[in-house]
Amino acid sequence: MQHRVPPPSAPPAATHLLAAVPSEHLLALVRDRREDALAELYDRYCKLSYALALRVLRDRHLAEDAVQEGFLAVWRGASGFSDERGSARAWILTLVHRRAVDRVRREQRHDEAGSLPRERAAAPENVPALDLLGVRKALKRLAPGERRMVVLAYYEGLTQAQIADVLGVPIGTVKSGTARALARLASALRDSRVAAEPACSGA
């Protein structure tokens, strides 16, 4: 059985002082190995993280483990956070969601030895490298918020409700934003394919 390590505790006075510090600044303190900053982030996002993990795993103990692993990833990888790519809340919840998905896949491998996880089985088998390159280029043409929604939906595997939780926006915003993003992606990919086609020469 995995030993659950509780989040680091902080002195009451330090916790009170950190309560008003923005989460992005707390992550900077975590980079400097400030355990009290990690404890404050845990207090802010543990309930939301647990709800997100439970929605994926549908098992309380596995969800608790995913949250623990997610915040361990925050502690180890805080230097990888950039506020130019999203909020601290979104980054933390994305880490927790990844750990939850990893646990789903481990459970699937354990219970269904020899069969592919559903996420992989549903993926196209032969995607040309040129198409993947085109998708990456097209993603860069999206607004940051729209790009984040597409990445969370199609690369991280989140549902629209989960994306709304991660980004802290109404689900209607996610639906409309994702629809706009996909329309722009389709247009950008069409443009890139047309540009890549060689001109026909008459005989």
C-alpha positions in Angstrom: 0.0 0.0 0.0 1.3 3.4 -0.9 2.2 5.6 2.1 0.4 8.9 1.9 2.6 11.8 2.9 0.6 14.7 4.3 1.3 18.1 2.9 3.9 20.1 4.8 2.6 22.1 7.6 3.4 25.8 8.2 3.4 27.9 11.3 0.1 29.7 11.8 1.7 33.2 11.5 3.4 32.2 8.2 0.2 30.8 6.9 -1.7 34.0 7.7 0.9 36.1 5.9 0.7 33.8 2.8 -3.0 33.8 2.6 -3.0 37.1 0.7 -0.2 36.1 -1.7 -1.3 35.4 -5.3 -0.9 31.7 -6.3 1.6 32.6 -9.0 3.9 34.2 -6.4 3.5 31.2 -4.1 4.8 29.0 -6.9 7.9 31.2 -7.1 8.3 30.6 -3.4 7.9 26.9 -3.9 10.7 27.1 -6.5 12.8 28.4 -3.5 11.8 25.3 -1.5 9.3 27.1 0.7 7.2 24.3 2.3 4.8 26.9 3.8 4.0 28.2 0.3 3.2 24.6 -0.9 1.0 24.2 2.2 -0.9 27.3 1.3 -1.4 26.2 -2.3 -2.6 22.8 -1.0 -5.1 24.5 1.2 -6.4 26.6 -1.7 -6.7 23.8 -4.3 -6.9 20.5 -2.5 -10.7 20.3 -2.5 -11.0 21.3 -6.2 -8.1 18.9 -7.0 -9.8 16.0 -5.2 -13.1 16.7 -7.0 -11.4 16.7 -10.3 -9.4 13.5 -9.6 -12.6 11.8 -8.2 -14.5 12.6 -11.4 -11.8 10.8 -13.4 -11.1 7.9 -11.1 -14.5 7.4 -9.3 -12.6 6.0 -6.3 -11.9 8.0 -3.2 -8.6 6.4 -2.3 -7.2 6.6 -5.8 -8.3 10.2 -6.0 -6.5 11.0 -2.8 -3.4 9.3 -4.2 -3.6 11.3 -7.4 -3.9 14.6 -5.4 -0.8 13.7 -3.4 1.1 12.8 -6.5 0.0 16.0 -8.2 1.2 18.2 -5.4 4.4 16.3 -5.2 4.8 17.2 -8.9 4.1 20.8 -8.0 6.9 20.7 -5.4 9.3 19.0 -7.8 8.4 20.9 -10.9 7.5 24.5 -9.8 10.4 25.8 -11.9 8.5 24.6 -15.0 5.6 27.0 -14.4 5.2 30.0 -16.6 2.3 32.5 -16.1 2.5 33.3 -19.8 0.9 29.9 -20.5 -1.9 30.1 -17.9 -2.8 30.6 -14.3 -1.3 28.8 -11.3 -4.6 27.2 -10.6 -4.9 25.7 -14.1 -1.3 24.4 -14.0 -1.8 22.7 -10.6 -5.1 21.1 -11.6 -3.6 20.0 -14.9 -0.8 18.2 -13.0 -3.4 16.5 -10.7 -5.5 15.5 -13.7 -2.4 13.9 -15.4 -1.8 11.8 -12.3 -5.4 10.7 -12.2 -5.3 9.7 -15.9 -2.0 7.9 -15.3 -3.7 5.9 -12.5 -6.7 5.1 -14.8 -4.2 3.7 -17.3 -2.3 1.7 -14.7 -5.6 0.2 -13.5 -6.6 -0.7 -17.0 -3.3 -2.4 -17.7 -3.7 -4.3 -14.4 -7.3 -5.3 -15.1 -7.1 -5.8 -18.8 -3.7 -7.2 -19.5 -2.9 -7.3 -23.2 -5.6 -4.8 -24.2 -5.0 -1.2 -25.1 -6.4 1.6 -22.9 -9.4 3.2 -24.5 -7.7 6.5 -25.0 -4.9 4.9 -27.1 -7.2 2.5 -28.9 -9.3 5.4 -30.2 -6.3 7.3 -31.5 -5.6 7.2 -35.3 -3.0 4.6 -36.1 -1.3 6.4 -39.1 -1.0 10.1 -38.7 1.4 11.7 -41.2 4.2 13.7 -39.6 3.3 16.6 -41.8 -0.2 16.7 -40.4 1.1 16.7 -36.9 3.5 19.5 -37.8 0.6 21.4 -39.3 -1.5 21.0 -36.2 1.3 22.4 -34.0 1.6 25.4 -36.3 -2.1 25.9 -36.4 -2.3 25.8 -32.6 0.2 28.7 -32.4 -2.2 30.8 -34.3 -5.0 30.5 -31.7 -5.5 33.0 -28.9 -3.8 31.7 -25.7 -7.2 30.9 -24.0 -8.5 29.0 -27.0 -5.2 27.1 -27.4 -5.4 26.1 -23.7 -8.9 24.7 -24.1 -7.9 22.6 -27.1 -4.8 21.3 -25.4 -6.8 20.3 -22.3 -9.5 18.7 -24.3 -7.5 16.8 -27.0 -4.1 16.3 -25.4 -4.9 16.0 -21.7 -8.3 14.3 -22.3 -10.4 16.5 -20.0 -14.1 16.8 -20.5 -15.7 20.2 -20.9 -16.8 20.2 -17.3 -13.3 19.4 -16.1 -11.9 22.2 -18.4 -14.3 24.6 -16.8 -13.1 23.5 -13.3 -9.4 23.9 -14.3 -9.8 27.3 -15.9 -12.3 28.6 -13.5 -14.8 29.6 -16.1 -18.5 28.7 -16.9 -19.0 25.6 -19.0 -20.7 27.7 -21.6 -17.5 29.7 -22.1 -15.6 26.4 -22.6 -18.2 25.2 -25.2 -18.2 28.4 -27.2 -14.4 28.9 -26.9 -13.7 25.3 -28.0 -16.0 25.6 -30.9 -14.3 28.8 -32.1 -10.9 27.3 -31.6 -11.7 24.2 -33.6 -13.2 26.3 -36.4 -10.0 28.4 -36.6 -7.9 25.2 -36.4 -9.7 23.7 -39.3 -9.3 26.9 -41.3 -5.6 27.1 -40.5 -5.1 23.5 -41.5 -6.9 24.0 -44.8 -4.7 27.0 -45.5 -1.5 25.0 -44.7 -2.6 22.1 -46.9 -3.3 24.4 -49.8 0.1 26.1 -49.4 1.8 22.8 -49.3 0.3 21.5 -52.5 2.6 21.8 -55.5 1.4 23.9 -58.4 0.2 21.9 -61.4 2.1 22.5 -64.6 0.3 22.2 -67.9 1.5 19.7 -70.5 
